Amino acid sequence: MEKLQKRLHQKKKFFNRCFLLPQFRSDYLPYDIVKRTFRIQEEHKPKTGKIELGTTYQKDYNVHKIQPVTLVRPLERKHTTGGKLDTIPTYQDDYRSWEVQRRETSKVEHIYHPPTAKFGNTTTFQDDFVPRELNPRQSFKPPCAAKLSDVPFDSTTSHRTSYIAHQLEPKFIRAKEEYKPSNQPFEDLTTHRNDFKGLPGELAKTCKPENAKVESNAHFNGVTEFQDRFQPWLVSLREVRKTQEYVPPSGNMDFNSTSRLDYVKHEISPAIPIRPVSNERRTNAPFQGTTTTKEDFKAWGHCRQEITKKQQEIPKPTGKFYDLTTFRSHYIPHQVIPAQSFKPAHATVLNSAPFQDETMYRTEYTPKQPEICPANYPSPPGYIYVNTDSHGHKFFRQLTPEFSESNSNPIPKEVAVVS
């Protein structure tokens, strides 16, 4: 609720500042500023006694001694290969080859013999077609010839006959005004500077605890649980078998196949193409380009057909349109009563209780000293100039006191600063 009141008050101030400046001073009421109260954080008191660090895992776990697992391998079976293998397979024992006679083909040979008699049969078109004399139609197409006019060309236009040339007036040139700066000083006083007076008060102090670094001085022992419990054991090497050398069979190889033995070569003459005898008749007469379409078809002039419109069955009304509707004739106006608004009034309620402004940021914030980059200074304080490279970068050396555990003297540290 307090946040809502603050937002409404800020919006009201912004509206008055932008649009109602004369009424701002009369409507603005200054409020008394009350100092914020800070809650004092209780001091941490550690509990007395020892912490029992025992767990259920440590209590219930029983340590067992683990021995390395021995490899379980099957016994190697050695096959003797010195003796001669004299066995007959089942396929060779059961299979018996027999002589197979070649079958004779039962295909009937049909030898083509061309007919000796001349082909003299007529077709149905030759029997039914009766030649008739052609009567060409008269052409009504107008000749496509351009008609040349004997009258000389008249190049006069309405623009040439009606245009009257007028003399142009000289163009008006405005003189350039010189810039004259104002003699009065610039008034840079704004409404914000004039009305804002600032709020007197001290800065809020941070309540965030300091960040204490947790460190241990004990020496690190490099032995891990894996190094402590892992025990290496011997692994026997794998035996590699030697592959037998390839021995080619003795004797000559028979390359004869059933296709080579049974194939009988026949002398076959190439097939002669059967083509009809060409009856070409060449004449020296000129080509007649007239066709039945050119002779029978004659174009004639035609007029554009008028649009056929359907006659209206219902006659058009005459007289003035009577625009009274059923809504206008039956509508009865009633007096509207506005609904009562139950919205609360925008009235700011002042609360006398102090405002609690404690946040997680204030309670948990760790202050840090702002560091300024030494490259911003022309000669950085605390640094010694060393040299400048070819690109124009300057290098400086900083002496920072760093203390070791064995020696209390400061160790110089070289830091490159590029400017």
C-alpha positions in Angstrom: 0.0 0.0 0.0 2.9 2.4 0.8 4.5 1.7 -2.5 1.2 2.4 -4.3 0.9 5.7 -2.4 4.4 6.7 -3.4 3.8 5.9 -7.0 0.6 8.0 -7.1 2.5 10.9 -5.4 5.3 10.7 -7.9 2.9 10.7 -10.9 1.0 13.7 -9.4 4.3 15.6 -9.0 5.3 14.8 -12.6 1.9 15.9 -14.0 2.1 19.1 -12.0 5.6 19.8 -13.2 4.8 19.2 -16.9 1.4 20.7 -17.3 0.4 22.7 -14.1 3.6 24.6 -13.2 1.8 27.7 -11.8 -0.2 25.4 -9.3 2.9 23.4 -8.2 4.0 25.9 -5.5 0.5 26.4 -4.2 -0.4 22.6 -4.1 3.0 21.3 -2.9 3.1 20.6 0.9 6.5 19.8 2.4 6.7 16.8 4.6 8.8 16.3 7.7 11.6 13.9 7.1 12.1 11.4 9.9 15.5 9.6 10.2 15.5 5.9 9.5 15.9 3.5 12.4 18.4 0.7 11.9 18.0 -2.7 13.5 21.1 -3.7 15.4 22.3 -7.2 14.4 22.8 -9.6 17.2 26.3 -10.9 17.8 27.0 -14.4 16.8 27.7 -16.7 19.8 29.3 -20.1 19.0 28.0 -23.1 20.8 30.2 -24.8 23.3 31.2 -28.5 23.1 32.5 -30.7 20.3 30.8 -31.5 17.0 30.1 -35.2 16.5 31.3 -35.8 12.9 30.2 -39.5 12.8 27.9 -40.6 10.0 25.8 -43.7 9.3 28.1 -44.6 6.4 31.2 -44.7 8.7 29.2 -46.6 11.3 27.7 -49.3 9.1 30.5 -49.7 6.5 32.8 -52.7 7.0 36.2 -52.6 5.3 37.1 -55.7 3.3 40.4 -56.8 1.8 40.2 -56.9 -2.1 42.5 -59.2 -4.1 43.1 -58.8 -7.8 40.8 -60.8 -10.0 42.5 -63.7 -11.8 41.8 -64.1 -15.5 39.8 -67.3 -16.2 40.8 -68.5 -19.7 39.9 -71.8 -21.4 42.6 -74.5 -21.9 44.2 -74.2 -25.3 43.5 -77.2 -27.5 46.4 -78.1 -29.8 45.4 -79.8 -33.1 48.0 -82.1 -34.6 48.6 -81.4 -38.3 51.5 -83.9 -39.0 49.3 -86.8 -40.2 47.7 -87.1 -43.7 44.0 -86.5 -44.0 42.4 -89.3 -46.1 38.6 -88.8 -45.9 35.8 -88.8 -48.4 33.1 -86.1 -47.9 29.4 -87.0 -47.9 28.7 -85.0 -51.1 31.4 -86.9 -53.0 30.2 -90.2 -51.6 26.5 -89.7 -52.3 26.7 -87.8 -55.6 27.0 -90.0 -58.8 27.4 -88.3 -62.1 25.5 -89.8 -65.1 25.5 -89.1 -68.8 22.8 -86.6 -70.0 21.7 -86.7 -73.6 20.9 -83.4 -75.3 17.2 -82.8 -76.1 16.2 -82.0 -79.7 14.2 -78.8 -80.3 10.5 -79.2 -81.1 10.2 -75.8 -82.8 8.6 -75.7 -86.3 10.6 -73.7 -88.7 8.5 -71.2 -90.8 10.4 -69.9 -93.8 8.9 -66.7 -95.3 8.0 -66.9 -99.0 6.9 -63.6 -100.7 3.7 -63.9 -102.9 4.2 -64.0 -106.6 0.8 -62.5 -107.6 0.2 -58.7 -107.7 -1.9 -57.1 -104.9 -5.0 -55.8 -106.5 -7.7 -55.4 -103.8 -9.5 -52.1 -103.3 -10.2 -50.4 -100.0 -13.5 -49.3 -98.5 -12.6 -45.7 -99.1 -12.0 -46.3 -102.8 -15.3 -48.2 -103.1 -17.5 -45.7 -101.2 -15.9 -42.4 -102.3 -17.6 -40.7 -105.2 -15.7 -37.8 -106.7 -17.8 -34.6 -107.1 -17.2 -31.3 -108.7 -16.1 -28.5 -106.3 -18.0 -25.2 -106.3 -15.8 -22.5 -104.7 -17.6 -19.9 -102.5 -17.4 -16.2 -103.1 -15.0 -14.3 -100.8 -16.4 -11.3 -99.0 -13.1 -10.3 -97.3 -12.0 -6.7 -98.0 -8.7 -6.3 -99.7 -5.8 -5.6 -97.4 -4.5 -2.6 -99.3 -3.7 0.8 -97.7 -5.5 3.8 -99.3 -3.1 6.7 -100.0 -4.5 10.2 -99.7 -3.7 12.9 -102.2 -4.2 15.8 -99.7 -0.8 17.2 -98.3 -0.1 16.5 -94.6 -1.3 19.4 -92.3 1.0 19.5 -89.2 -0.9 22.2 -87.3 -2.1 21.2 -83.8 -4.2 22.9 -81.2 -1.1 23.6 -79.1 0.6 25.4 -81.9 -2.5 27.5 -82.8 -3.7 28.4 -79.3 -0.3 28.9 -77.5 0.7 32.5 -76.9 4.3 33.1 -75.8 4.7 35.4 -72.8 7.9 37.1 -71.6 9.1 35.7 -68.2 9.8 38.1 -65.3 13.2 38.1 -63.6 13.4 35.6 -60.7 13.2 37.1 -57.2 16.3 36.4 -55.2 16.1 36.9 -51.4 19.1 38.6 -49.8 21.0 36.4 -47.2 20.6 37.7 -43.7 23.7 37.9 -41.5 23.6 36.1 -38.2 23.7 38.4 -35.2 24.3 36.8 -31.8 22.2 37.9 -28.8 23.7 40.3 -26.3 21.7 38.9 -23.4 23.3 36.1 -21.3 21.8 32.6 -21.6 19.3 31.7 -18.9 20.0 28.1 -18.0 17.8 28.0 -14.9 15.3 25.1 -15.2 12.3 24.2 -13.1 14.3 21.3 -11.6 17.1 23.6 -10.5 14.6 26.2 -9.3 12.3 23.9 -7.3 14.7 21.1 -6.1 16.3 22.0 -2.8 17.7 18.6 -1.8 16.9 16.5 1.2 19.1 17.0 4.3 20.4 13.8 5.9 23.3 11.5 6.4 24.2 8.7 4.1 23.0 5.2 5.1 25.7 3.0 6.6 26.1 -0.5 5.3 25.3 -3.4 7.6 26.9 -6.1 5.5 29.4 -8.3 7.4 33.0 -8.4 6.3 34.1 -11.3 3.9 36.6 -13.3 5.9 38.8 -15.6 3.9 39.0 -19.2 5.1 42.6 -20.5 4.9 44.5 -23.5 6.2 48.2 -23.7 7.1 48.4 -27.5 6.9 50.8 -29.0 4.3 49.1 -30.7 1.4 49.8 -34.5 1.1 49.9 -35.6 -2.5 48.6 -39.2 -1.8 45.1 -39.8 -3.1 42.7 -42.6 -2.4 43.2 -44.0 -5.9 47.0 -44.1 -5.4 46.6 -45.6 -1.9 44.2 -48.5 -2.8 45.2 -49.3 -6.4 47.6 -52.3 -6.6 49.0 -53.2 -10.0 49.1 -56.9 -11.0 50.9 -58.8 -13.8 49.0 -59.4 -17.1 50.2 -62.2 -19.3 50.8 -61.4 -23.0 48.5 -62.8 -25.7 49.9 -65.5 -27.9 49.8 -64.9 -31.6 49.1 -67.9 -34.0 51.2 -68.2 -37.1 49.3 -68.4 -40.4 50.0 -71.3 -42.7 51.8 -70.6 -45.9 49.8 -71.0 -49.1 50.9 -74.1 -51.2 49.6 -74.0 -54.8 48.2 -77.4 -56.2 50.3 -79.4 -58.5 49.3 -80.2 -62.1 47.8 -78.2 -65.0 44.4 -76.5 -64.7 41.6 -77.6 -67.1 39.9 -74.4 -68.5 37.3 -76.3 -70.5 33.6 -75.6 -69.5 30.4 -77.2 -70.6 29.6 -74.2 -72.8 32.9 -74.6 -74.7 32.5 -78.4 -75.1 28.8 -78.4 -76.2 28.7 -75.3 -78.3 28.3 -75.9 -82.1 29.1 -72.9 -84.3 26.7 -72.3 -87.3 27.2 -70.2 -90.3 24.4 -67.6 -90.4 24.0 -65.0 -93.1 22.9 -61.5 -92.0 19.1 -60.7 -92.4 18.2 -58.7 -95.4 15.8 -55.7 -94.7 12.5 -56.0 -96.5 11.6 -52.6 -97.9 8.8 -51.7 -100.4 9.8 -50.7 -103.9 9.8 -46.8 -104.1 7.6 -45.5 -106.9 9.0 -42.0 -107.2 7.8 -39.8 -110.0 9.6 -36.6 -110.6 7.9 -33.9 -112.7 9.1 -30.5 -113.8 5.7 -28.8 -113.3 5.4 -26.0 -110.8 4.0 -26.7 -107.4 0.3 -25.8 -107.0 -0.2 -24.3 -103.5 -4.0 -24.1 -103.7 -5.9 -26.3 -101.2 -9.6 -27.0 -100.6 -9.5 -24.8 -97.5 -8.2 -21.8 -99.4 -10.7 -22.3 -102.2 -13.7 -23.1 -100.2 -13.2 -20.8 -97.2 -14.2 -17.2 -97.9 -14.3 -14.6 -95.1 -17.2 -12.3 -94.9 -17.9 -9.2 -92.9 -19.9 -9.5 -89.7 -21.4 -7.2 -87.2 -21.0 -7.5 -83.4 -24.0 -9.1 -81.8 -26.0 -7.1 -79.3 -26.2 -8.2 -75.7 -29.4 -10.0 -75.0 -30.8 -8.7 -71.7 -33.6 -10.3 -69.8 -36.7 -8.1 -69.4 -37.4 -7.0 -65.8 -40.5 -8.7 -64.4 -40.9 -6.4 -61.4 -41.3 -2.7 -62.4 -39.1 -0.1 -60.8 -40.7 1.9 -57.9 -41.5 5.6 -58.4 -41.9 8.3 -55.8 -39.9 9.3 -52.6 -38.3 6.5 -50.5 -40.0 6.0 -47.2 -37.0 5.1 -44.9 -38.9 4.3 -41.7 -37.7 1.0 -40.3 -39.3 -1.3 -37.7 -36.5 -0.4 -35.2 -37.3 3.3 -35.5 -41.1 2.7 -35.3 -41.0 0.3 -32.3 -38.0 1.8 -30.4 -38.9 3.4 -27.1 -36.1 5.6 -25.5 -35.5 5.1 -21.8 -33.7 7.2 -19.3 -30.2 5.7 -18.5 -29.2 5.7 -14.8 -25.4 5.6 -14.5 -24.0 2.8 -12.3 -22.6 3.9 -8.9 -18.8 3.7 -8.8 -17.3 1.8 -5.8 -13.7 2.7 -6.7 -11.8 4.1 -3.6 -10.7 7.7 -3.7 -7.1 8.4 -4.5 -6.4 9.9 -1.0 -2.9 9.4 0.4 -2.9 8.1 4.0 0.0 9.3 6.1 1.6 6.7 8.3 3.4 7.7 11.5 5.4 4.5 11.7 9.0 4.6 10.6 9.8 3.1 7.2 11.8 -0.2 7.3 14.3 0.1 4.5 16.4 -2.9 5.3 17.2 -5.1 2.2 19.3 -8.1 1.4 21.7 -5.9 -0.5 22.4 -3.7 2.6 22.8 -6.7 4.9 25.0 -8.8 2.6 27.0 -6.2 0.7 30.8 -6.3 1.0 32.4 -2.9 0.5 35.3 -2.9 -2.0 37.7 -0.1 -2.6 37.4 1.2 -6.2 40.5 0.8 -8.2 41.6 3.3 -10.8 43.3 2.1 -13.9 47.0 3.3 -13.9 46.8 3.9 -17.7 44.6 7.0 -17.1 47.6 8.9 -15.6 50.4 10.4 -17.8 52.9 9.2 -15.1 51.1 6.6 -12.9 52.0 6.8 -9.2 53.8 3.8 -7.8 55.2 2.7 -11.2 58.7 3.0 -12.7 59.1 3.6 -16.5 60.8 0.7 -18.3 60.7 1.2 -22.1 58.5 2.0 -25.1 57.9 -0.5 -28.0 57.7 0.1 -31.7 53.9 0.6 -31.6 54.1 3.4 -29.0 53.0 1.4 -25.9 54.8 2.4 -22.7 55.7 -0.3 -20.2 56.0 0.4 -16.4 57.1 -1.7 -13.5 55.3 -1.8 -10.1 56.9 -2.7 -6.8 54.2 -4.4 -4.7 55.1 -5.7 -1.2 54.3 -9.4 -1.1 55.4 -11.3 2.0 56.3 -15.0 1.9 56.1 -17.4 4.9 59.9 -17.9 5.2 61.2 -14.4 4.3 59.6 -11.1 5.6 61.3 -8.9 2.9 59.2 -7.5 0.1 59.5 -9.3 -3.3 59.5 -6.9 -6.4 56.9 -7.8 -8.9 57.1 -6.6 -12.5 53.8 -5.5 -14.0 53.4 -4.3 -17.7 51.1 -1.2 -17.9 50.2 -0.1 -21.5 49.3 3.5 -22.0 
